[in-house]
Amino acid sequence: SDQKEFKESYQRGKAVYKKVCITCHQPDGDGVPRMIPPLSKTKYILGAKEKLVQILVKGLNEEVEVNGDFYNTPMPAQSQLTNREIADVLTFVRNSFGNKAAAVTEAEVITIRKKIK
């Protein structure tokens, strides 16, 4: 069922987050003041899946504004992650830290990744 798939993806995504993302974005998703943006209730996290996949695949090296604060620390690309890991970790982040947004599927990641090469 969709709910079962969602739960499994969420749990796998949680493991990816703990392995790859937690150092900078912190256990609570709050990031580091003035350095690493929080992942809670932001237009990035709740917004277009394309942008999120692009950030993971290519990194981000531009100033971003999140909830009125500005962040300049470049985010390194995480292109070593598989399509499934990207889908899972985005599903986890989009449904953690007070967020509620649609899951990201592996098929969506594959489609988006083809476009951003």
LOTORMI-17191 format. One line per field, with one value per residue: residue number from 0; residue in one letter; x, y, z of N, C-alpha, C, O, CB in turn. Coordinates in Angstrom, 2 decimals. Glycine has a CB too. Example, Ala and Ser with C-alpha at 12.3 -4.5 7.8 and 13.67 -1.06 7.14 Angstrom:
REM LOTORMI-17191
k	(0	1);
r	(a	s);
nc1	(13.19	12.85);
nc2	(-5.69	-2.25);
nc3	(7.80	7.08);
cac1	(12.30	13.67);
cac2	(-4.50	-1.06);
cac3	(7.80	7.14);
cc1	(13.20	12.90);
cc2	(-3.30	0.03);
cc3	(7.80	7.87);
oc1	(14.24	13.41);
oc2	(-3.32	1.14);
oc3	(8.46	8.04);
cbc1	(11.31	14.08);
cbc2	(-4.47	-0.60);
cbc3	(9.05	5.72);
//
This chain:
REM LOTORMI-17191
k	(0	1	2	3	4	5	6	7	8	9	10	11	12	13	14	15	16	17	18	19	20	21	22	23	24	25	26	27	28	29	30	31	32	33	34	35	36	37	38	39	40	41	42	43	44	45	46	47	48	49	50	51	52	53	54	55	56	57	58	59	60	61	62	63	64	65	66	67	68	69	70	71	72	73	74	75	76	77	78	79	80	81	82	83	84	85	86	87	88	89	90	91	92	93	94	95	96	97	98	99	100	101	102	103	104	105	106	107	108	109	110	111	112	113	114	115	116);
r	(s	d	q	k	e	f	k	e	s	y	q	r	g	k	a	v	y	k	k	v	c	i	t	c	h	q	p	d	g	d	g	v	p	r	m	i	p	p	l	s	k	t	k	y	i	l	g	a	k	e	k	l	v	q	i	l	v	k	g	l	n	e	e	v	e	v	n	g	d	f	y	n	t	p	m	p	a	q	s	q	l	t	n	r	e	i	a	d	v	l	t	f	v	r	n	s	f	g	n	k	a	a	a	v	t	e	a	e	v	i	t	i	r	k	k	i	k);
nc1	(0.84	0.27	0.74	2.36	4.58	5.35	6.07	8.24	10.04	10.41	11.69	14.06	15.06	15.53	17.75	19.62	19.74	20.88	23.38	24.45	23.53	23.19	25.33	25.73	23.09	21.99	20.59	17.97	17.14	17.51	19.73	22.62	22.99	23.22	24.92	24.29	21.32	18.06	15.91	13.31	9.96	10.35	10.25	11.77	12.02	9.35	8.57	9.10	9.90	11.82	13.78	14.88	15.97	17.85	19.55	20.62	21.95	23.67	24.65	24.77	25.54	25.02	23.70	21.14	17.86	16.19	13.35	13.68	16.34	19.74	21.89	25.12	26.91	28.38	26.70	27.85	27.71	25.79	26.06	26.78	24.79	22.23	19.44	17.25	18.04	18.10	15.39	14.29	15.53	14.65	11.91	11.84	12.86	10.96	8.86	9.43	10.61	8.54	7.53	5.24	4.76	4.39	5.53	8.65	9.33	11.32	11.13	10.43	12.79	14.62	13.61	13.90	16.65	17.69	17.16	18.82	21.49);
nc2	(-1.21	2.36	3.73	1.97	1.87	4.55	4.69	2.91	4.15	6.54	5.62	4.53	6.88	8.34	7.01	7.63	10.39	10.49	9.51	11.18	13.88	14.94	16.07	18.72	19.80	19.12	17.16	17.94	19.23	21.92	23.24	25.43	28.45	31.32	29.97	27.26	26.51	25.99	23.08	23.14	23.84	25.43	27.25	26.05	23.30	22.55	23.14	22.97	19.79	19.40	21.39	20.62	18.08	18.87	20.44	18.46	16.85	18.58	20.31	23.45	26.73	29.46	32.47	31.91	32.66	31.95	31.86	34.60	34.83	34.90	32.73	31.61	29.53	27.18	24.29	21.08	18.97	15.98	13.80	11.20	9.75	7.34	7.19	6.21	6.67	9.47	10.05	8.87	10.27	12.85	12.49	11.84	14.26	16.10	15.37	15.60	17.36	19.14	19.49	18.89	17.34	16.18	12.88	11.91	10.16	7.42	7.20	9.84	11.16	10.03	11.00	13.80	14.00	13.31	15.58	17.53	17.12);
nc3	(0.00	-0.36	2.02	3.44	1.75	1.95	4.70	4.76	3.00	4.38	6.73	5.66	4.59	6.89	7.89	5.89	6.27	8.84	8.26	6.28	6.32	8.84	10.24	9.38	9.15	11.53	14.31	14.89	12.65	12.58	11.63	11.52	13.14	11.07	9.39	8.38	6.81	8.34	8.14	8.58	7.94	5.58	2.47	0.56	1.33	1.47	-1.01	-4.59	-5.85	-7.79	-7.41	-4.96	-5.51	-7.37	-5.74	-4.07	-5.95	-7.37	-5.50	-3.69	-4.22	-3.51	-2.11	0.21	1.34	4.23	6.02	6.66	7.38	6.20	4.38	3.53	3.31	1.25	-0.02	-0.36	-3.27	-3.26	-4.90	-4.89	-3.78	-4.31	-6.61	-5.22	-2.56	-2.53	-3.04	-0.74	1.42	0.95	1.18	3.89	5.09	4.17	5.69	8.34	11.28	11.69	9.18	6.48	3.62	0.23	-0.50	-2.07	-4.97	-6.25	-9.01	-9.71	-8.99	-10.80	-13.25	-12.87	-12.43	-14.91	-16.36	-15.27	-15.78);
cac1	(0.00	1.00	1.15	3.48	5.71	5.77	6.76	9.54	10.88	10.71	12.69	15.34	15.51	16.05	19.10	20.47	19.91	21.83	24.69	24.97	23.05	23.00	26.47	25.48	21.71	21.72	19.56	16.62	16.88	17.57	20.91	23.54	22.66	24.01	25.79	23.56	19.89	17.21	15.11	11.93	8.94	10.89	9.66	12.59	11.68	7.95	8.32	9.27	10.79	12.93	14.84	15.51	16.80	18.98	20.47	21.35	22.81	24.67	25.08	24.19	26.59	24.45	23.06	19.72	17.12	15.25	12.62	14.20	17.78	20.51	22.92	26.07	27.79	28.04	26.38	28.48	26.86	25.70	25.71	27.06	23.55	21.45	18.12	16.38	18.46	17.66	13.94	14.01	15.94	13.76	10.64	12.04	12.99	9.70	7.85	10.05	10.94	7.35	7.13	4.28	4.71	4.30	6.72	9.37	9.54	12.53	10.82	10.52	14.21	15.23	13.15	14.50	18.09	18.00	17.04	19.80	22.86);
cac2	(0.00	3.63	4.07	1.08	2.37	5.81	4.40	2.29	5.19	7.46	4.98	4.50	8.27	8.72	6.44	8.45	11.68	10.30	9.21	12.17	15.26	15.34	16.85	20.14	20.25	18.83	16.14	18.52	19.90	23.37	23.81	26.19	29.87	32.12	29.14	26.17	26.79	24.96	22.32	23.11	24.76	26.40	27.14	25.09	21.92	22.30	23.57	22.10	18.64	19.57	22.21	19.83	17.05	19.59	20.82	17.26	16.32	19.56	21.19	24.80	27.70	30.80	32.89	31.58	33.25	31.01	32.46	35.91	34.80	34.62	31.72	31.63	28.36	26.30	22.91	20.22	18.00	14.64	13.04	9.78	9.11	6.71	7.80	5.80	7.38	10.86	10.04	8.53	11.32	14.00	12.11	11.98	15.67	16.79	14.92	15.67	18.73	19.98	19.58	17.91	17.53	14.94	12.03	11.97	8.79	7.15	7.53	11.30	11.54	9.62	11.96	15.11	13.89	13.31	16.95	18.47	16.71);
cac3	(0.00	-0.38	3.38	3.77	0.96	2.56	5.96	4.48	2.42	5.48	7.61	4.92	4.48	8.20	7.96	5.01	6.95	9.95	7.71	5.33	6.45	10.24	10.72	9.11	9.38	12.94	14.58	14.94	11.39	12.77	11.00	12.37	12.91	10.13	8.54	7.70	6.97	8.92	7.19	9.07	7.44	4.63	1.13	-0.19	1.68	1.17	-2.39	-5.76	-5.71	-8.74	-6.79	-3.91	-6.15	-7.96	-4.66	-3.64	-7.02	-7.82	-4.44	-3.73	-3.93	-3.66	-0.86	0.31	2.45	4.84	7.15	7.00	7.63	4.99	4.56	2.42	3.31	0.13	0.29	-1.36	-3.97	-2.66	-6.09	-4.66	-3.34	-5.37	-6.83	-4.13	-1.34	-2.66	-2.84	0.65	2.35	0.74	1.80	5.34	5.48	3.88	6.64	9.67	11.74	11.57	7.78	5.94	2.17	-0.52	-0.61	-3.34	-5.40	-7.03	-10.42	-9.85	-8.93	-12.06	-14.27	-12.60	-12.58	-16.35	-16.85	-14.70	-16.08);
cc1	(0.87	1.54	2.37	4.74	6.26	6.58	8.15	10.52	11.34	11.81	14.06	15.93	16.10	17.49	20.07	20.76	20.97	23.25	25.30	24.69	23.16	24.11	26.23	24.09	21.19	20.58	18.14	16.25	17.00	18.79	21.79	23.29	23.70	24.95	25.00	22.07	19.12	16.40	13.64	11.10	9.51	10.26	10.49	12.10	10.25	7.61	8.64	10.28	12.02	14.10	15.59	16.43	18.05	20.01	21.27	22.34	23.96	25.25	24.43	25.27	26.07	23.83	21.59	19.11	16.13	14.65	13.25	15.68	18.50	21.66	23.79	26.94	27.41	27.67	27.01	27.46	26.90	25.36	26.06	25.80	22.82	20.12	17.19	16.74	18.01	16.15	13.61	14.35	15.07	12.37	10.72	12.03	11.67	8.58	8.42	10.21	9.74	6.86	6.07	4.17	4.74	5.63	7.37	9.65	10.84	12.32	10.92	11.98	14.90	14.89	13.85	16.00	18.51	18.02	18.20	21.25	23.66);
cc2	(1.25	3.98	3.24	1.55	3.66	5.55	3.81	3.32	6.17	6.89	4.89	5.91	8.79	8.23	7.23	9.79	11.56	10.10	10.42	13.62	15.83	16.26	18.34	20.58	19.89	17.83	16.68	19.25	21.41	24.04	24.52	27.67	30.58	31.30	28.13	26.38	25.65	24.27	22.30	24.21	25.83	26.20	26.19	23.67	21.60	22.57	22.51	21.00	18.79	20.30	21.40	18.77	17.71	19.97	19.60	16.78	17.27	20.42	22.56	25.78	29.10	31.18	32.48	32.28	32.22	31.68	33.76	35.97	34.41	33.66	31.68	30.39	27.46	24.91	22.04	19.30	16.67	13.65	11.56	9.02	8.50	7.45	7.45	6.53	8.83	10.95	9.83	9.68	12.56	13.72	12.28	13.45	16.43	16.39	14.80	17.13	19.67	20.15	18.54	18.20	16.18	14.20	12.26	10.52	8.65	7.50	9.04	11.74	11.21	10.62	13.31	15.06	13.90	14.72	17.84	18.10	17.87);
cc3	(0.00	0.99	3.81	3.02	1.56	3.83	5.73	3.91	3.50	6.37	6.92	4.82	5.78	8.37	7.09	5.68	8.04	9.44	7.00	5.74	7.86	10.76	10.55	9.53	10.77	13.15	14.52	13.65	11.46	12.13	12.02	12.10	12.03	9.25	7.71	7.90	7.63	7.82	7.60	8.44	6.53	3.26	0.26	0.06	1.27	-0.29	-3.43	-5.51	-6.60	-8.10	-5.74	-4.49	-6.73	-6.89	-4.20	-4.69	-7.35	-6.70	-4.59	-3.34	-4.21	-2.33	-0.89	1.50	2.95	6.06	7.63	7.32	6.34	5.31	3.32	2.33	2.14	0.63	-0.78	-2.01	-3.25	-3.78	-5.97	-4.22	-4.53	-5.52	-5.67	-2.83	-1.37	-2.41	-1.36	1.60	2.18	1.31	3.31	5.75	5.26	4.85	8.06	10.06	11.59	10.14	7.44	4.45	1.49	-0.54	-1.98	-3.72	-6.19	-8.50	-10.67	-9.87	-10.24	-13.17	-14.10	-12.87	-14.05	-16.89	-16.41	-14.96	-16.65);
oc1	(2.05	2.67	3.28	5.82	7.47	7.65	9.11	11.69	12.50	12.75	15.09	17.13	17.05	18.33	21.21	21.89	21.85	24.21	26.50	25.53	23.21	23.86	26.49	23.92	20.09	19.72	17.21	15.17	16.63	18.88	21.71	23.36	24.90	25.70	25.05	21.60	19.48	16.23	12.84	11.50	9.20	9.78	9.96	11.79	9.97	6.51	8.47	11.39	13.12	15.25	16.82	17.55	19.16	21.21	22.48	23.44	25.08	26.20	23.64	25.85	26.62	23.48	20.89	19.76	15.33	15.35	13.34	16.22	17.96	22.31	23.30	27.65	26.26	28.26	26.75	26.47	27.93	24.50	25.69	25.76	22.80	19.74	16.43	15.86	17.58	15.69	12.76	13.56	14.77	11.73	9.80	11.30	11.31	7.50	7.95	9.97	9.92	5.90	6.01	3.55	5.07	6.70	6.72	10.16	11.37	13.21	11.43	12.37	15.68	15.76	14.32	16.55	19.56	18.80	18.53	22.16	24.84);
oc2	(1.20	4.46	3.75	1.62	3.84	6.13	4.17	3.35	6.57	7.59	5.15	6.09	9.57	8.93	7.48	10.26	12.41	10.48	10.67	14.49	17.05	17.12	19.14	21.62	20.29	17.67	15.96	19.83	22.11	25.26	24.25	28.10	30.44	31.86	28.16	26.43	24.48	24.80	21.56	25.37	27.01	25.11	25.59	22.93	20.50	22.28	21.31	21.24	18.37	19.88	21.50	18.57	17.19	19.84	19.70	16.35	16.84	21.17	22.78	25.68	29.82	30.32	32.68	32.47	31.68	32.02	34.02	37.06	33.69	33.76	31.71	30.22	27.02	24.41	22.22	18.90	16.28	12.78	10.75	7.79	9.07	8.24	8.30	6.96	9.37	11.82	10.52	10.02	13.25	14.61	12.80	13.84	17.29	16.97	13.99	18.02	20.87	20.87	17.46	19.18	15.16	14.80	12.74	9.74	9.63	8.04	9.47	12.60	12.01	11.04	13.90	15.99	14.45	15.04	18.81	18.73	17.72);
oc3	(0.32	1.13	4.45	3.60	1.66	4.01	6.41	4.29	3.54	6.73	7.55	4.96	5.77	8.91	7.49	5.66	8.16	10.10	7.09	5.52	8.05	11.60	11.45	10.17	11.15	12.29	14.15	13.55	10.51	12.10	13.22	10.95	12.24	8.46	6.48	9.04	7.48	6.72	7.03	8.41	6.68	2.94	-0.68	-0.88	0.78	-0.75	-3.19	-5.02	-6.24	-8.23	-5.65	-4.00	-6.62	-7.12	-3.97	-4.35	-7.59	-6.90	-5.51	-2.26	-5.04	-1.52	-1.88	2.53	2.18	7.02	8.83	7.52	5.51	6.35	2.19	1.34	2.03	1.59	-1.96	-1.39	-2.69	-3.63	-6.83	-4.28	-5.62	-4.65	-5.21	-2.09	-0.35	-1.67	-0.80	2.48	3.15	1.86	3.94	6.66	6.07	4.83	8.87	9.25	11.38	9.89	8.03	4.05	2.10	-0.58	-2.92	-2.91	-6.71	-9.15	-11.70	-10.67	-10.76	-13.92	-15.08	-13.46	-14.39	-17.79	-17.09	-14.41	-16.97);
cbc1	(-0.94	0.10	-0.01	3.14	5.30	4.54	5.93	9.37	10.12	9.44	12.23	15.14	14.36	15.15	19.09	19.78	18.57	21.42	24.61	24.38	21.64	22.92	27.75	25.69	20.80	21.40	19.80	16.50	15.52	17.56	20.51	25.05	22.56	24.82	26.80	24.00	19.28	16.27	15.63	11.90	8.24	12.44	9.56	14.08	11.86	7.06	9.12	9.70	10.05	12.45	14.24	14.46	16.00	18.49	19.68	20.36	21.99	24.07	26.60	22.94	27.87	23.39	23.20	19.52	16.40	15.95	12.56	13.46	18.15	21.06	22.30	26.95	27.70	29.21	24.84	29.60	27.31	24.63	26.41	28.17	22.65	21.21	17.52	16.46	19.99	18.01	13.28	14.77	17.43	13.65	10.26	13.37	14.12	9.26	7.28	11.43	12.14	7.63	8.34	2.87	5.90	3.85	6.35	10.70	8.36	12.94	9.41	9.77	14.92	14.75	11.63	14.22	18.59	16.98	15.74	19.60	22.88);
cbc2	(0.01	4.77	3.84	-0.40	2.60	6.69	3.45	1.11	5.95	7.76	3.57	3.91	9.16	8.15	4.96	8.67	12.16	9.10	8.03	11.92	15.33	14.11	16.44	20.44	19.64	20.11	15.53	19.47	19.55	23.69	24.78	25.80	30.59	33.12	28.41	24.77	27.10	25.57	20.89	23.24	25.42	26.28	28.52	25.21	21.69	23.15	24.79	22.93	17.33	20.33	23.48	19.19	16.29	20.85	21.42	16.14	16.05	20.45	21.32	24.92	27.41	30.87	34.41	30.05	34.57	29.67	31.47	36.43	33.82	35.92	30.32	32.82	27.59	26.21	22.68	19.39	17.84	14.59	13.62	9.62	10.12	5.19	7.32	4.29	7.31	11.43	8.93	7.29	11.68	14.33	10.65	11.32	16.35	16.50	13.57	14.93	19.28	21.32	19.42	17.99	18.42	15.22	10.52	12.83	8.30	5.67	7.03	12.01	10.82	8.19	12.14	15.55	12.62	12.46	17.55	18.58	15.53);
cbc3	(1.22	-0.88	4.37	3.38	-0.50	2.87	6.81	3.49	1.30	6.31	8.03	3.49	4.07	9.33	7.53	3.62	7.55	10.82	6.76	3.98	6.01	11.12	9.99	7.64	8.33	13.65	15.93	16.12	10.91	14.23	9.90	12.09	14.25	10.90	9.40	8.25	5.63	9.98	7.07	10.59	8.59	4.53	0.46	0.21	3.18	2.07	-2.68	-6.96	-6.04	-9.98	-6.16	-3.02	-7.26	-8.68	-3.46	-3.31	-8.27	-8.85	-4.42	-2.79	-4.75	-4.83	-0.66	0.41	2.01	5.22	8.30	8.14	8.78	4.38	4.84	2.54	4.66	-0.87	0.38	-0.71	-5.45	-1.50	-7.29	-3.60	-2.60	-5.07	-8.18	-3.93	-1.18	-4.06	-3.70	1.05	2.15	-0.76	1.43	5.76	4.68	2.45	6.20	9.70	10.95	12.16	6.86	6.66	1.68	-1.95	-0.42	-3.23	-6.25	-6.89	-10.79	-8.71	-7.76	-12.46	-14.18	-11.14	-11.90	-17.12	-16.39	-13.22	-17.07);
//
